[in-house]
Each structure stands twice: as structure tokens, then as C-alpha cells.
Amino acid sequence: MKIADKIKILADAAKYDASCSSSGSSRAAATDGIGNAAMSGICHSWAADGRCVSLLKILMSNDCVYDCSYCLSRRSNCLERATFTPEEIADLTINFYLRNYIEGLFLSSAVYASPDKTMADLVEVCRLLRHKHKFNGYIHLKVIPGASNDLVQAAGFLAERMSVNIELPSEASLNRLAPQKSKKGILAPMKQIGENFTGFKLERKKSRNAPSFCPAGQTTQMIIGASAESDFQILNLTENLYNKMSLKRVYYSAYIAVNEGPLLPAISTTPPLVREHRLYQADWLLRFYKFQSHEILSPAFPHLDERLDPKAAWALRNFDLFPIDINRASYEELLRIPGVGVTSARRIIKTRRVSAIREQDLKKIGMVLKRARFFISINDKYLGDRSLSHHHLVNAMCKAEPPGSKKLLHSSRQLPLF
């Protein structure tokens, strides 16, 4: 099979993997090599139609020995199969880089032959790029669950970022939809990467000569909507992964029905894009706004409100905590106010050191006043309307939703990935 035909098959097969980001690396250019994965050397580039560009995103193979119900590349599907050799991918990456098509590589694969064979070939691609071609650019490598610890260790010294896809939010769903995979097999390499990342990071603080291990950290991806877990279960799992596995990021992928089966949603089902969007917002609260998962959702409220962002929904459920006085609130309290972001909260703290904040200062600070006004006061003056009932307050907040959220609510069109 020609290289061009393999690219067409395996680039298209890679589009279902969402956990593709390229920030946080610090591999600098070397005088005897090419490429640069320093923070200023590679970053996300967004095309006009919403595509994220700059990485060659491809599978090594779609010839899978597994038969996961939700996966297009599963063994029982009748489709055209292809497999690259490590040398072909390394040469392809270098040639694309030299033509300025890409700045790095995102490499994953279906499991062919065995997890160890697949992982060994992925590591060989990285070895060829780093040592034969002297490539110092960005490499994001997918780890194959079930591969040996030695192969995972070797990959960590060659790639900027690694990821192990957890895929489904519970062991029960994994057993039902992907019985050849196991929770233990997925979490074991994830734990190994997290421990090594933390350990070698401490070693580099002691000595500059200590090796870097997966310097941009690890990520994972969960498929949303293929199984019946609630948002509460998903956020609990996410929080545990951040706390125990040293994850950089959890990605959520709205389930796209590519197969039919009694255990799957109907193939005509619309991808749950709004739910995916709300989960990303809730994830942001966990990582940057000092929220805990049990505050955002609970057994009594197991699902995120599709009408409101998670912080606004939390604030309305806890309206007795408001209004918060902008001139007296702590940084942590400011982060809890809808319409106040991390940057605007810092600006408020900084401005207050010089003078008290006035109402006319709020927009200059960057606060989204049409949302925040229901939850704040300035020197005991409430900026909202006290006559509004809870029902009318919810409606007012829905009207104040950012335009992007409203578009998602009214359109479920999946953006093209290629």
C-alpha cells in the first residue's frame, strides 16, 4: 500500500481521539538538531473553521485485535486496514516538519499483535526521531494499556506528553463495552507515569543534569454518552485522577455513534455536545477555581444543568451565600462569583490595594457584569434586583449565558476534524 493511502486511512481514524494538546513543554532546540518544543516554539494553532492544527495526528495502525463496541477500528468491523512501520512515520514526520506543515507529532495506535509489540513500535518511532533524525520538536505519545513497565519508562524519556485513555467512566461499562480491556490495565501505566513525572521533576530541582520524564505531563480521555454514568460519577473520577495520577488534563469526548449494537445508543442519536461543553466547564472549576466535585454535583443533583454553566448553577443553589461585597471578599470568595474569572479576581485584589472599587470600575476590571450583578454588592449596595423570584433569576441567568453556549444548545452539528 502506498504511503499516501496509509495517511488517508490512519489520519481519518485518529480524529476520534480528543486528548491532543501541545502546551507545557520545555524541550529547547539543540545546535545539532532540528525542531523546538519550548513553550514559545510550539503551541495550538486554530484554523478559521475551528480545527486545531500544527501536529501530525495519526495512528500507527487501525488493525486492532480488540473488539470494543464503541470503536470504529474494532476487529469485527469491515473496513480498510493499514499499518505504518516506525521508519515510515519517522520519515513522514521529518518531511512534514521540513515543509513547515507541522510542528510536532501526535501518535496513537490500535493494538495489533499484542500491547507490547504495539508499544515497542511506538517507542521506536520516538527513538528514530530523537536519535537518528535529531528531532527536538513536540511528541505526544499514546501509551498502550497492558504494555510492559520498561516500554512505558522508555517512552517517558522520549516524548513530551503521554496519555493513557481511560475511555469509559466506570469498570462496569468497560467490562460491558470493552471486555478485553481492564481498569487495572489502564490505571497501572497511568500511575507509573504520574509517579515518574513527580519523581524526576524533583530530581531536576536538585540537578540540572537529571533526565526529563514526560515534561509536559500526561492526559487522558473519557467518552461521554456511550454508557449510563452520571455527570456526578464522571466528575468524581476526574477529581480522583487529578489528585492521584498527577494528570495535566482530562479530555471529554462526546460519543459519536459509529457502530450499531444492543449495548450502544442508537446510531441516529445526536452527539451530546452540550453535556461535553458543561463537563469541560466543571473541569475548569476543579482545576482553577478551587471547587471540589461534591460542591458542583451530588447524588441529589447528579447531572449538570444544560441551561446554565456549572458555577452559575452552584451559585443559584447556594444563593444564601450571596451577595458578596467586592471590596471585602477574599480571592477564594471572588472565584465563586459567576462572571468573575481568575484574571478579574486577581485584578480586583490588586486594585483594592490602591483604592476601593467602584461600580464603574467593574467592566474595566473584566468582570461580566450582566451575570455577576445578581451575586455582588459594593459597600453594601446590591447591584441586582431583589424583587426577582428564583424562577425569574434562573431565566435572567440563562439570558446572560455566553453566546457560544447558546449556539451549542441550538445546534448539535459536529465540526469537521479534517
QUITA-V614161 format. One record per pair of residues at least 12 apart in sequence whose C-alpha atoms are under 10 Angstrom apart, sorted by the first residue. I is the first residue (numbers start at 1). GAP is how many residues later the second one is. Records with the same first field share a line. If there is no record, write none. Layout:
# QUITA-V614161
I=GAP / GAP
This chain:
# QUITA-V614161
1=81 / 82 / 83
3=79 / 80 / 81 / 85 / 86 / 89
5=77
6=52 / 53 / 54 / 55 / 74 / 75 / 76 / 77 / 78
7=51 / 52 / 53 / 75 / 76 / 77 / 82 / 85
8=50 / 74
9=49 / 50 / 52 / 53 / 70 / 71 / 72 / 73 / 74
10=47 / 48 / 49 / 50 / 51 / 52 / 70 / 71 / 72 / 73 / 74 / 98 / 99
11=45 / 46 / 47 / 48 / 49 / 50 / 407
12=45 / 46 / 47 / 405 / 406
13=44 / 45 / 46 / 48 / 49 / 58 / 59 / 60 / 96 / 97
14=43 / 44 / 45 / 46 / 47 / 48 / 92 / 93 / 94 / 95 / 96 / 403 / 404
15=42 / 43 / 44 / 401 / 402 / 403
16=55 / 56 / 207 / 237 / 238 / 239 / 240 / 401
17=40 / 41 / 42 / 91 / 148 / 203 / 204 / 205 / 206 / 234 / 235 / 236
18=202 / 203 / 204 / 205 / 232 / 233 / 234 / 235 / 236 / 399
19=87 / 121 / 123 / 143 / 144 / 145 / 146 / 199 / 200 / 201 / 202 / 203 / 230 / 231 / 232 / 233 / 234
20=24 / 32 / 35 / 37 / 85 / 86 / 87 / 120 / 121 / 122 / 141 / 143 / 199 / 200 / 201 / 231
21=22 / 23 / 31 / 34 / 85 / 119 / 140 / 195 / 198 / 228 / 230
22=15 / 17 / 20 / 21 / 22 / 23 / 32 / 33 / 81 / 82 / 83 / 84 / 116 / 117 / 118 / 138 / 139 / 194
23=14 / 15 / 16 / 17 / 18 / 19 / 20 / 21 / 115 / 137 / 138 / 193 / 194
24=13 / 14 / 15 / 16 / 18 / 19 / 136 / 137 / 191 / 192 / 193 / 224
25=12 / 13 / 14 / 15 / 16 / 17 / 18 / 112 / 113 / 114 / 134 / 135 / 136 / 189 / 190 / 191 / 192
26=12 / 13 / 14 / 15 / 16 / 111 / 112 / 134 / 186 / 189 / 190
27=12 / 14 / 109 / 110 / 111 / 132 / 133 / 185 / 188 / 189
28=12 / 13 / 108 / 109
29=12 / 105 / 106 / 107 / 108
30=104 / 105 / 106
31=103
32=102 / 103 / 104
33=97 / 98 / 99 / 100 / 101 / 102 / 103 / 104
34=60 / 63 / 64 / 96 / 99 / 100 / 101 / 102 / 103
35=59 / 62 / 63 / 68 / 69 / 99 / 100 / 101 / 102 / 103
36=67 / 68 / 99 / 100 / 101 / 102
37=66 / 67 / 98 / 99 / 100 / 101 / 102 / 123
38=98 / 99 / 100
41=62 / 96 / 97
42=12 / 13 / 60 / 61 / 62 / 95 / 96
43=12 / 60 / 61 / 95
44=59
49=366 / 367 / 368
50=365 / 366 / 367
51=364 / 365 / 366 / 367
52=365 / 366
53=48 / 49 / 50 / 364 / 365
54=43 / 46 / 47 / 48 / 49 / 50 / 51 / 52
55=38 / 41 / 42 / 46 / 47 / 48 / 49 / 50 / 51 / 52 / 83 / 84 / 85
56=33 / 36 / 37 / 40 / 41 / 45 / 46 / 47 / 48 / 49 / 50 / 51 / 83 / 84
57=45 / 47 / 48 / 49 / 50 / 51 / 83
58=31 / 47 / 48 / 49 / 50 / 51
59=23 / 24 / 25 / 30 / 47 / 48 / 49 / 50 / 51 / 63 / 83
60=22 / 23 / 24 / 25 / 26 / 28 / 29 / 47 / 48 / 49 / 50 / 51 / 52 / 58 / 61 / 62 / 65
61=12 / 20 / 21 / 22 / 23 / 24 / 47 / 48 / 49 / 50 / 51 / 57
62=12 / 13 / 17 / 18 / 19 / 20 / 21 / 22 / 46 / 47 / 48 / 49 / 50
63=12 / 16 / 17 / 18 / 19 / 20 / 46 / 47 / 48 / 49 / 50
64=12 / 13 / 17 / 45 / 46 / 47 / 48 / 49 / 50
65=45 / 46 / 47 / 48 / 49 / 50 / 115
66=44 / 45 / 46 / 48 / 112 / 113 / 114 / 115
67=110 / 111 / 112 / 113 / 114
68=106 / 107 / 108 / 109 / 110 / 111 / 112 / 113
69=105 / 107 / 108 / 109 / 110 / 157 / 189 / 190 / 191 / 192 / 193 / 194 / 195
70=97 / 107 / 108 / 153 / 156 / 157 / 185 / 186 / 187 / 188 / 189 / 190 / 191 / 193 / 194 / 195
71=39 / 106 / 107 / 185 / 186 / 187 / 188
72=184 / 185 / 186 / 187
73=36 / 37 / 38 / 185
74=36 / 37 / 104 / 185
75=35 / 37
77=182
83=26 / 27 / 29
84=25 / 37
85=36 / 37 / 39 / 40
86=34 / 35 / 36 / 37 / 38 / 39 / 40 / 41 / 42 / 43
87=34 / 37 / 38 / 41 / 42
88=37
89=16 / 18 / 33 / 36 / 37 / 39 / 40
90=15 / 34 / 35 / 36 / 37 / 38 / 39 / 40 / 42 / 43 / 45
91=34 / 37 / 38 / 42
93=12 / 13 / 32 / 36 / 42
94=35 / 39 / 40 / 41 / 43
97=38 / 40
102=35 / 36
103=34 / 35 / 36
104=31 / 32 / 33 / 34 / 35 / 36
105=21 / 32 / 33 / 34 / 35 / 36 / 54
106=32 / 33 / 34 / 35 / 36 / 53 / 55 / 56
107=15 / 18 / 19 / 32 / 33 / 34 / 35 / 36 / 55
108=14 / 32 / 33 / 34 / 35 / 36 / 55
109=12 / 13 / 32 / 33 / 34 / 35
110=34
111=33 / 34
114=30 / 32 / 33
115=28 / 29 / 30 / 31 / 32 / 33
116=28 / 29 / 30 / 31 / 32 / 33 / 34 / 35 / 36
117=27 / 30 / 31 / 34
118=25 / 26 / 29
119=22 / 23 / 24 / 25 / 26 / 27 / 28 / 29 / 32 / 33 / 36
120=24 / 27 / 28 / 30 / 31 / 32 / 34 / 35
121=30
122=19 / 20 / 21 / 22 / 29 / 33
123=18 / 19 / 20 / 28 / 29 / 30 / 31 / 32 / 33 / 34 / 35 / 36
124=30 / 31 / 34
125=16 / 30 / 33
126=13 / 14 / 15 / 28 / 29 / 31 / 32 / 33
127=27 / 28 / 30 / 31 / 32
129=29
130=28 / 29
131=27
136=22 / 23 / 24
137=22 / 23
138=20 / 21 / 22 / 23 / 78
139=19 / 20 / 21 / 22 / 23 / 75 / 77
140=18 / 19 / 20 / 21 / 22 / 23 / 74 / 76 / 77 / 78 / 79
141=14 / 15 / 17 / 18 / 19 / 20 / 21 / 22 / 23 / 73 / 77
142=13 / 17 / 19 / 20 / 21 / 22 / 23 / 76 / 77 / 78
143=12 / 13 / 19 / 20 / 21 / 22 / 43 / 46 / 47 / 50
144=19 / 20 / 21 / 41 / 42 / 45
145=19 / 20 / 21 / 36 / 37 / 38 / 39 / 40 / 41 / 42 / 43 / 44 / 45
146=35 / 36 / 38 / 39 / 40 / 41 / 42 / 43
147=38 / 39 / 41 / 42
148=41
149=39 / 40 / 43 / 44
152=37 / 38 / 40 / 41
153=36 / 39 / 40 / 43 / 60 / 61
154=59
155=38 / 58 / 59
156=37 / 40 / 41 / 56 / 57 / 58 / 59 / 61 / 62
157=54 / 55 / 56 / 57 / 58
158=54 / 55 / 56 / 57
159=53 / 54 / 55 / 56 / 57 / 58
160=52 / 53 / 54 / 55 / 56 / 57 / 58
161=52 / 53 / 54 / 55 / 56 / 57 / 58 / 87
162=28 / 31 / 51 / 52 / 53 / 54 / 55 / 56 / 57 / 58
163=26 / 27 / 30 / 51 / 54 / 55 / 56 / 57 / 58 / 84 / 85 / 86 / 87
164=22 / 23 / 24 / 25 / 26 / 29 / 54 / 55 / 56 / 57
165=21 / 22 / 25 / 54 / 55 / 56 / 57 / 58 / 85 / 86
166=16 / 17 / 19 / 20 / 21 / 24 / 53 / 54 / 55 / 56 / 57 / 84
167=19 / 53 / 54 / 55 / 56 / 57 / 59 / 84 / 85 / 86
168=15 / 53 / 54 / 55 / 56 / 57 / 58 / 59 / 60 / 61 / 66
169=14 / 52 / 53 / 54 / 55 / 57 / 58 / 59 / 60 / 61 / 62 / 64 / 65 / 66 / 67 / 68 / 69
170=13 / 57 / 58 / 59 / 63 / 64 / 67
171=12 / 13
172=55 / 57
173=53 / 54 / 55 / 56 / 90
174=53
176=51 / 87
177=49 / 50 / 86 / 87
187=54 / 58
188=57
189=56
190=28 / 29 / 30 / 51 / 54 / 55 / 56 / 57
191=50 / 53 / 54 / 55 / 56
192=53
193=20 / 21 / 24 / 25 / 52 / 53 / 54
194=19 / 20 / 23 / 24 / 47 / 48 / 50 / 51 / 52 / 53 / 54
195=49 / 50 / 51
196=16 / 17 / 18 / 50
197=15 / 16 / 17 / 18 / 19 / 20 / 21 / 48 / 49 / 50
198=15 / 16 / 17 / 19 / 47 / 48
199=14
200=12 / 13 / 14 / 15
201=12 / 13 / 14
216=32
217=29 / 30 / 31 / 32
218=27 / 28 / 29 / 30 / 31 / 32
219=22 / 23 / 26 / 27 / 28 / 29 / 30 / 31 / 32
220=18 / 21 / 27 / 28 / 29 / 30 / 31 / 32
221=28 / 29 / 30 / 31 / 32
222=12 / 16 / 28 / 29 / 30 / 31 / 32 / 33
223=28 / 29 / 30 / 31 / 32 / 33 / 53
224=27 / 28 / 29 / 30 / 31 / 32 / 47 / 48 / 49 / 51 / 52 / 55
225=28 / 29 / 30 / 31 / 32 / 39 / 40 / 44 / 45 / 46 / 47 / 48 / 50 / 51
226=27 / 28 / 29 / 30 / 31 / 37 / 38 / 39 / 40 / 45 / 46
227=28 / 36 / 37 / 38
228=37
229=73 / 74
230=67 / 69 / 71 / 72 / 73 / 74
231=44 / 45 / 47 / 48 / 51 / 62 / 65 / 66 / 67 / 70 / 71 / 72 / 73
232=47 / 61 / 62 / 64 / 65 / 66 / 67 / 68 / 69 / 70 / 71 / 72
233=60 / 64 / 65 / 66 / 69 / 70
234=18 / 45 / 59 / 68 / 69
235=44 / 47 / 48 / 51 / 57 / 58 / 59 / 61 / 62 / 67
236=56 / 57 / 58 / 61 / 62
237=56
238=12 / 13 / 45 / 48 / 55
239=44 / 47 / 48 / 53 / 54 / 55
240=53
242=44 / 45
248=39
249=34 / 35 / 38
250=30 / 33
251=25 / 28 / 29 / 32
252=21 / 23 / 24 / 25 / 27 / 28 / 31
253=18 / 19 / 20 / 22 / 23 / 24 / 26
254=16 / 17 / 18 / 19 / 20 / 21 / 22 / 23 / 160
255=14 / 15 / 16 / 17 / 18 / 21
256=12 / 13 / 14 / 15 / 16 / 17 / 158
257=12 / 13 / 14
270=142 / 143 / 144
271=141 / 142 / 143
272=136 / 140 / 142
273=135 / 136 / 138 / 139 / 140 / 141
274=30 / 31 / 32 / 33 / 131 / 132 / 133 / 134 / 135 / 136 / 137 / 138
275=28 / 29 / 30 / 31 / 133 / 134
276=30
277=29 / 32 / 127 / 128 / 131
278=25 / 26 / 27 / 28 / 29 / 30 / 31 / 32 / 127
279=24 / 25 / 30 / 31
280=30
281=28 / 29 / 30
282=14 / 15 / 22 / 27 / 28 / 29
283=13 / 27
284=26 / 27
285=25 / 26 / 50 / 51
288=47 / 53 / 54
289=22 / 42 / 43 / 44 / 45 / 46 / 47 / 52 / 53
290=42 / 43 / 45 / 46
291=20 / 41 / 44 / 45
295=16 / 19 / 23
296=14 / 15 / 17 / 18 / 19 / 21
297=13 / 16 / 17
306=92 / 99 / 100 / 102 / 103
307=87 / 88 / 90 / 91 / 92 / 94 / 98 / 99 / 102
308=86 / 87 / 89 / 90 / 91 / 92 / 93 / 94 / 97 / 98
309=29 / 88 / 89 / 92 / 93 / 96
310=28
311=24 / 25 / 26 / 27 / 28
312=24 / 25 / 26 / 27 / 59 / 60 / 63 / 82 / 85 / 86 / 89
313=25 / 81 / 84
314=22 / 23 / 24
315=21 / 22 / 23 / 59 / 60
316=22 / 58 / 59 / 74 / 77 / 78 / 81
317=73
319=55 / 56 / 71
321=12 / 15 / 54
322=14 / 15 / 52 / 53 / 54 / 55 / 60
323=14 / 49 / 50 / 51 / 52 / 53 / 54 / 55 / 57 / 58 / 59 / 60 / 61
324=12 / 13 / 50 / 51 / 52 / 53 / 54 / 55 / 56 / 58
325=50 / 51 / 52 / 53 / 54 / 55 / 56 / 57
326=19 / 22 / 23 / 26 / 30 / 31 / 32 / 33 / 36 / 49 / 50 / 51 / 52 / 53 / 54
327=21 / 22 / 24 / 25 / 28 / 29 / 30 / 31 / 49 / 50 / 51 / 52 / 53
328=21 / 24 / 28 / 49 / 50 / 51
329=16 / 19 / 20 / 47
330=15 / 18 / 19
331=14 / 15 / 17 / 18
332=13
333=12
334=12 / 14 / 15 / 42
336=39
337=30 / 34 / 35 / 36 / 37 / 38 / 39
338=29 / 30 / 31 / 32 / 33 / 34 / 35 / 36 / 37 / 38 / 59
339=27 / 28 / 29 / 30 / 31 / 32 / 33 / 34 / 35 / 36 / 61 / 62
340=25 / 26 / 27 / 28 / 29 / 31 / 32
341=25 / 26 / 27
343=22 / 23 / 24
344=18 / 19 / 20 / 21 / 22 / 23 / 24
345=20 / 21 / 22
346=19
347=17 / 18 / 19 / 20
348=13 / 14 / 17 / 18 / 19
351=14
356=22 / 23
357=21 / 22
358=20 / 21
359=18 / 19 / 20 / 22 / 24
368=32 / 34
369=14 / 15 / 31
370=14 / 26 / 27 / 29 / 30 / 31
371=13 / 25 / 26 / 27 / 28 / 29 / 30 / 31
372=12 / 25 / 28
373=12
374=12 / 14 / 19 / 22 / 23
